[in-house]
Amino acid sequence: MAYGTYLTRNRHSTNWYARIVIPHDLRHAYGRKREIRKTLDTPCKVTARRRALTLWLAYQQVFESLRSGLPVVNISPTWGALAFLTREAKTDAKTSPNDSTESVYTFGEITSLMAVDTQGNRFTVSFVSINPVTGEIVLDNPTQAELEGAERLVKAWAQAKGTAGPSDVEDVPYSARGLVASPGSSPAKSERLSVLFDQFASERLAEAREKSKETMRQHLNVFIELMGDLPATKLTKQVVREFIKLLKTYPTHRNHGRWKAMSLADIRASGKKPISETTQHNIIGNLHTFAAWLVEIDELASNPFRIKLKKKAKAPDPSRTWTDEELRRWFHSDLLLKHRNCPRYAWKFWLPLIAIHCGARLEELAALSPSDFFEHEGVQAFKIHGEDGRFVKNVSSWRVVPVHSHLVSMGLLDYVASRKGQERLFTIEPYKGQYGKRASKAFVYLRDQLNISPDFHGYRHTVIEALKLKGAPLTHIEWLVGHTGTSMSAHYGSATDKRKWLPVLKEVVELLDWSRVMPSE
């Protein structure tokens, strides 16, 4: 590129922009500007590079026309005016005109173009030359069928830009040059969303958890149930808007129990509660990710799920934090205390105790191994990590956690010693690779028995709130509970030996005093 196209971003947008330098001799036509910046409508750098090249070629035609004194309708074309054009696959093989094999040849400016109209219909005209600025299509020794095809192509182009009506077809710009024409390939049929999702899952979700894959597939199935298993080219903004409208009344637990065999109309008639606004946003977010991938593989010109949704401001849910009265009722209950010395169900006693003294997640604690416990410079602690098939939420979740002195006095280390040599500290059978799943259901039953609202994750909220009230530094709280730092400096030193943090974290943990809600030893 003589006057290069550069990719750039600004801090207010995730999309890439093409930065096109204007030649010195043509800057007078652009108000003495040195460069032009045009959006490429994509956050994907690979796609942006491809689009930038197309846009650069369009500007080269403009620059050459200006130098030659030829009339130019638009001296500043945008990617949007070119986005619906897709080059058909080409072959380098030199096949004779009599060969029946469908091949594509390249003769200078002659190329095979395809257009997609707003309804998703595809039209192909073999071997044309097109001016992306003026929209003139040049046919090579056209047949009557090719002339008709050109009219349909230009109509589709005009519809894509929103400027054409049925009467515009009579005035379509095309001409003939008398060059040698050759057969072009027919357009490939667009695959349906369910088929493309399998390819998406194999490419983008190969390293993801099965739960994540299953969730994304379920969200796609919601779209298919409401709108149908459409070809990718039928996925338009209008379709997405209609989907979002219907999603607001989509019922909860659609595929559970008796609801699975019922129609949506029957479920709605029964008064079933619709899914929450948060669930709606999660579904749209996952479909946005899938559609962004469709743009990258050129199944879509732009992402139709790029829609700004307004989220209602909610008051904080007080039921997410345990009150002292709820903690007292819980830890004094015989439903938990009776399992203290029970080898099979000791986890019912120990898991809530450990959680309220460090704020760790249920899955992190349920998957602990006896070998995770260690002593460093006089501090008893345990490791939380993602090795041997365990799941941790993010990189910051890999950490070391001091053992609270109250847990030591309660005999936690003695229990750990009794389980030495076992794969896991607690006798919990994993469900689909997760150790906290069965424990979570058991605790839901116990909370219902005791009429307690906050769930196990509420211990985490309660610990963080208590530490803030005690004046613990926010950075130290983040280290303890495994939260990602809010500042850039929080990421420095995070890959070092985290055992160095133990003296500081030990002081933070000991700030937690739950003696007021615990039974006397």
Secondary structure, DSSP 4 states (H G I P E B T S, - for coil): --S-EEEE--TT-SS-EEEEEPPGGGGGGGTT-SEEEEE-S-S-HHHHHHHHHHHHHHHHHHHHHHHHT---S-SS--HHHHTT-EEPP-------TT--S-----BTTBEEEEEE-TTS-EEEEEEEEE-TTT--EEESS--HHHHHHHHHHHHHHHHHTT---GGGGGG--EEE--PPP---PPPPPPPBHHHHHHHHHHHHSTTS-HHHHHHHHHHHHHHHHHH-S-BGGG--HHHHHHHHHHHTTPBTTTTSGGGGGS-HHHHHHTTPPBPPHHHHHHHHHHHHHHHHHHHHTTS-SS-TT------------GGGS--HHHHHHHHT-HHHHTTTT-TTTHHHHHHHHHHHTT---HHHHHT--GGGEEEETTEEEEEE---TT---SSGGG-EEEEPPHHHHHHTHHHHHHHTTT-SSSS----BTTBSHHHHHHHHHHHHHHHT----TTHHHHHHHHHHHHTT--HHHHHHHHTPPPSSGGGGTTTTS-GGGGHHHHHHHHTT---TTTSPP-
